[in-house]
Amino acid sequence: MKHYPPEVPSTYEYPRENLASFLLHSAEAYPDRPALWFFGYKMTYRELLDACCRFANAMRAIPLNKGDRLAIMLPNCPQAVIAYYGALLAGLTVVQHNPMYTPRELKHQLEDCGARVLVTLDELWPRVEAVEGELPVEHYVVTSIRDYLPPVKSLLYPLQQSRQGGVPKVPYGTRVLAWKHCLANASAELPKVEVDPMEDIALIQYTGGTTGVPKGAMLTHYNLVANAIQSALWTYKLQRGKERYLAVLPFFHVFGMTVLMNQSMYTGGMLILVPRFQAEQVLKLIHEFKPTVFPGTPTMYIALMNHPDRPRYDLSSIEVCVSGAAPLPHEVQAQWEKLTGGKLVEGYGLTEASPITHANNFWAERKPGSIGIPFPDTDAQVVDPDGNPLPVGEIGELAVRGPQVMKGYWNRPDETASVLRNGWLFTGDLAKMDEDGYFYIVDRKKDIIIAGGYNIYPREVEEVLYEHPAVAEAAVVGVEDPYRGQTVKAFIQLKPGMQVTEQELDEWCRANLAAYKVPRAYEFRDSLPKSAVGKILRRALTEEATRQA
C-alpha cells in the first residue's frame, strides 16, 4: 500500500448500475463533445446515445428479452460501440466475436452461448453464410463500413471494394436485417429496462483458447464498471472530457473493451477508431490527431518504433500507454518513452478478471520487468499447488480476488470450480512477489520448459534476446529432446536492415544466462504468428517445432 500514489485510493465505492450508464452520464455532461472519430466522420455523445437507444429499441421489437445473448462480430467502428451499449441498454448480454474467426470457430461460440441475434459486416457475410443453417441465431443485423463514412469517402468506398473483389451480396429480408433500416425505424427513447448489476451478465467474453477450447467468462455489469473505474483511478492525471484515446486494440478483446471503450465512455473521452493495426496509418493518426492515451501490445510499439518512416512523425502527444496481452520487454519500454516523452507501463490481467488486476505506477515508483502492484480493492497472492501462500520471492501460481473477477464460465460449472476457489481466481500463471509487494510473472504454467531437470521460463530468455540490438521480436519454446527431456528453441525476427548469426546470438545469451537456459537452436523468421491483439502465439510455434522434431 505504501507504493500507492496519494491520488489513488486503496478502496472505492463502485456504482451498482448498468455499464451503459457510463454513456448516459457522459452524454449529459458533454453532449456536443465528439465521442467517436472514424476516418473523418465524427459522432457526438448526444448522437451516440440517440443511436444506442434506437438500436436497443430495435432489438426489443424483434423481440429480444432481458438476458438474451446478442453476438457482435465487428472491427473497431461506430457500429461496434453502438451495438455494444445499445444491447446493454436493452438488458441483453453481449457476446463479442473476432471478425477473423473461421466459420468453424464462429459456429462453436454461437452454439455455446445460444445467441439469438448476430451483428456483423457485409464483408464478413460469406463466413456467416457458410454455417448459417447450423446456428441458433434467429436474426442477423448486417452493416457496412460505408454506413459511417464521410460523404466523399462513402462514394469512393464501393470503388475501393471492387478492387478487392467487391462487397458480398447479402440476402436482406425478414431474418437478415439492414443496420440503417433498423435504426431509422426505431424509437430514440431511453429503454426502461432494470438490471441487477451484481448478478446480471453484461458480457460473455470467450478466452483466447490458447490452453484448449475457448470458454465463455461471464462478466457482470458490476465487474466491468469496477474495472473501468479502477483503470481510471490508476490514470489519475487524465482529465475528464478532454482525452483522446487511440483505439487500435480491438474492442472484441477484453483488454481493448475496458481500457478504451469503457474507460473512454466513463471519462467523456474521444475514441479514434482504427479497424486494423497498420503501422504507417497509426503513425499518421498520432501525428495528425494528437491522441493522449494509447493502450497497446509490445508488438505494436515495436512495429511503430522500427518503421522506416517513423522519424517523419511527431508522437509527443502520447501521455499514457499501458501495455498488456504479452510481457513488455524493458528495452521496448525504455525506447518508447524516450521517443514519445510519455509513460509506458506494463499491466497484467486476464479475461476472467475484466481483465486488469495489476499495473505499474505511471507517475510514481515502478519496477522494470514487474507487472506492478494490485489495483484498488484487489488482493493477490502467490500460492503452492495446494493453494497455500508462499513466502516472498518464491515462485508459485498467482491467485487474485476483487470486484472485477468473473461470475464463472458459461455452462461450465466444473471448470468454474477449478479456477474459482474460496473467492480466489487461480490464474494459471506462475509468479513471484518481492518485499515491496511488486509482482513478477515468470510464465504460464503450461509454458515452462523442463530441460535436464531444470525449470526454464521462456520469458526470462526472451528478455535477454530482446536486449540484443538486432532483435525486433523473439519467442522461446520447448522442443522434445531424447536426452534432456526438452531443449530450448528461439524464434527470432530481426529489425529491418539488421543481421546477426546464430553464433553471435549464442554468445550473447551465454553472457547473460545460465548455460542450461541458453537456446540450443535458433530460427529466423520474417514474422512471428500473433493473436488478434498482437500477442505472439507460443503454442503455434511449439506445435510447429514439435512437428519438425
TASULKA-V800679 format. One record per run of one state. SS is the DSSP state (A for helix, B for strand, O for the rest). FROM is the first residue (numbers start at 1). TO is the last residue. If there is no record, write none. Layout:
ss->SS from->FROM to->TO
ss->SS from->FROM to->TO
This chain:
ss->O from->1 to->20
ss->A from->21 to->29
ss->O from->30 to->33
ss->B from->34 to->38
ss->O from->39 to->40
ss->B from->41 to->44
ss->A from->45 to->60
ss->O from->61 to->68
ss->B from->69 to->73
ss->O from->74 to->77
ss->A from->78 to->89
ss->O from->90 to->92
ss->B from->93 to->96
ss->O from->97 to->102
ss->A from->103 to->113
ss->O from->114 to->116
ss->B from->117 to->121
ss->A from->122 to->129
ss->O from->130 to->131
ss->A from->132 to->134
ss->O from->135 to->138
ss->B from->139 to->143
ss->O from->144 to->144
ss->A from->145 to->148
ss->O from->149 to->150
ss->A from->151 to->163
ss->O from->164 to->175
ss->B from->176 to->178
ss->A from->179 to->184
ss->O from->185 to->200
ss->B from->201 to->206
ss->O from->207 to->215
ss->B from->216 to->220
ss->A from->221 to->234
ss->O from->235 to->243
ss->B from->244 to->247
ss->O from->248 to->253
ss->A from->254 to->267
ss->O from->268 to->269
ss->B from->270 to->273
ss->O from->274 to->278
ss->A from->279 to->289
ss->O from->290 to->292
ss->B from->293 to->293
ss->O from->294 to->295
ss->B from->296 to->296
ss->O from->297 to->297
ss->A from->298 to->305
ss->O from->306 to->309
ss->A from->310 to->312
ss->O from->313 to->319
ss->B from->320 to->323
ss->O from->324 to->329
ss->A from->330 to->340
ss->O from->341 to->342
ss->B from->343 to->350
ss->A from->351 to->353
ss->O from->354 to->354
ss->B from->355 to->359
ss->O from->360 to->371
ss->B from->372 to->374
ss->O from->375 to->378
ss->B from->379 to->383
ss->O from->384 to->388
ss->B from->389 to->389
ss->O from->390 to->395
ss->B from->396 to->401
ss->O from->402 to->407
ss->B from->408 to->409
ss->O from->410 to->412
ss->A from->413 to->419
ss->B from->420 to->421
ss->O from->422 to->423
ss->B from->424 to->433
ss->O from->434 to->438
ss->B from->439 to->444
ss->A from->445 to->447
ss->O from->448 to->448
ss->B from->449 to->451
ss->O from->452 to->453
ss->B from->454 to->456
ss->O from->457 to->457
ss->A from->458 to->466
ss->O from->467 to->470
ss->B from->471 to->481
ss->O from->482 to->484
ss->B from->485 to->494
ss->O from->495 to->501
ss->A from->502 to->512
ss->O from->513 to->514
ss->A from->515 to->517
ss->O from->518 to->520
ss->B from->521 to->524
ss->O from->525 to->529
ss->B from->530 to->530
ss->O from->531 to->535
ss->B from->536 to->536
ss->O from->537 to->537
ss->A from->538 to->548
ss->O from->549 to->549
